[in-house]
């Protein structure tokens, strides 16, 4: 985790003159963000107001608090136990009937977990090219394993050119015989297919269907349009015989040519899970979204799932609709997929459900295949889950990657872990490590699971009156078209205020329309757990905790669910509070310069994702603290699609119609940014943005 140092002087804290106790004036603090204790770092200035000099220091924590992912939160009766740690570049797992677990390392190593520990010797080491999302990315065993001792793997090699390879190996005990490799199928030369980041969106899931055929998911390597073509394998799910030959009943067997007859479904962005329901034989896959929706889809022969022309639900009848789609407010990178059998020993509410996870939001949810609008949260507080599998003993295995793709700047080695979740009945034994007790401001619990399900207006107002409140303003706050927002920082009693916010500090955001309260949103800092929570005011006098995200269409308004897997930088737009720089201005004010207004708007509305370490797949930095010349905005490369505009860039000077930033903020479909799914109100920054672009 990067180091944070606050370089504080009396003048930094108090400005040109000391402020009298009780006053409420702006103050400035310099904070240096460093990648390591030895680096020089970058200085940022944050401006706010406070009651005293001591409390002014506390606000720095909005910029520097590092919220660590905590232990797994599960329903009653379930426990989580860690089977393995220090896994490097973990990509996928496969379970063996005798209890062993094969674990794939993206760099080409295949590990074996056996009898409670990882074996020291890898079962197999492959030559792969492992930049970004390439490498050893898929694995499954023959359905009749071990009588048919075959292991199927999908990897990306650079010999003689970069392409996918599907191979079959023979397993001998705990070792895979490298000389037994039989190449079953080879993908296209990726150098010929384009893409903003061609090493991205490689796909990887492998699964045998109930028909005995092998299904292979391939991503579209960020190129988009190849997913719609039947003369390339990118952005497809393939269907093959176990020997690599192509079944004659494949949907495009008579219309496609050569190896492309293996295509079973297309219009797919980046599949990250394949699963078969044991009873119905239905097959689901998860598809990582672009900027609007993550998808759970039912796999159907010959179906076109729409990418890149549609994402999420579409009005185009040509495209197969997802069973379930969720926005970035809920999650930002769907992964895995496993069906719980209907005869499972788990409680009835979970039986027959489809379990899927989100890498960025660290949760697992359950979907009812027969009623896909029925979604329940099963687990929170994971650490970047990337794969899920049911074990032979009925437990759920979750592979935590805990780091991003393989690149030389952001990747963290040996960060992964393997977790087993079991149902033990009764009241679950604690999965959490021992916590250091601490008091939370406003009388709130340190654990989100202990939050009251309802609060009353009288009790809430009493808590606010009796707490240590620090008012502040954020010029660059996010645009809220239907509500007014009040924001305040509360500190626990007798807190030791340093350059970091103390455990138990709470940021409270109150949303209302006129006299009607809408929502109270909380950001709680803790050790080791920090969380965000939302209370929906059902009446002016009573609010209810939002367990999962809820949409009120009459206002309209999105209520975020509880998120107790926050990390720094916070990537959940619902709970992110933009740190205000002295470079920021009130973007709503016509008295400010157009460029300053645009940069401040981007800082408050886009920087949660568009910054180093953020969740965006784009390449520009929206923070106002980043000099424009270094932000990748002017003539910046487009990473998430050019909208079909020749010569498109993030911003093309003088040409808003070719500027993807302008076009996406203006859009009213799934290309809209920031991705707002619950209203079509035009952003008030549009005329200012257009003016600025034309002036460049």
Buried (B, 14 or more C-beta within 10 A) or exposed (E): EBBBBBEBEEEBBBBEEEBEEEEEEBBBBBBBBBEEEEEEBEEBBBBBBBBBBBBBBBBBBBBBBBBBBBBBBBBEBBBBEEBBBEBBBBBBBBBBEEEBBBBBBBBBBBBBBBEEEBBEEBBBBBEBBBBBBBBBBBBBBBBEBEEEBBBBBBBBBBEEEBBBBBBBBBBEEBBBBEEBBEEBBBBBEBEEBBBBBBBBBBBBBBBBBEEEBBBBBBBBBBBBBBBBBBEBBBBBBBBBBBEBEBBEEBBBBEEBEEBBBBBBBBBBBBBBBBBBBBEEEBBBBBBBBBBBBBBBBBBBEEBBBBBBBBBBBBEEEEBBBBBBBBBBBBBBBBBBBBBBBEEBEBEEEBEBBBBBBBBBBBBBBBBBBEEBEEBBBBBBBBBBBBBBBBBEEBBBBBBBBBBBBBEEEEBEEEBBBBBBBBBEEEEBEEBBEEBEEBBBBBBBBBBBBEBBEEBEBEEBEEBBEEBBBBBBBBBBBBBEEEBEBEBBBBBBEEBEBBBBBBBBBBBBBBBBEEEEBBBBBBBBBBBBBBBBBBBBBEEEEBBBBBBBBBEEEEBBBBBBBBBBBBBBBBBBBBBBBBBBBBBBBBBBEEEBEBBBBBBBBBBBBBBBBBBEEBBBBBBBBBBBBBEBEEBBBBEBBBBBBBBEBEEBBBBBBEBBEBBBBBBBBBBEEBBBBBBBBBEEEEBBBEEBBBBBBEEB
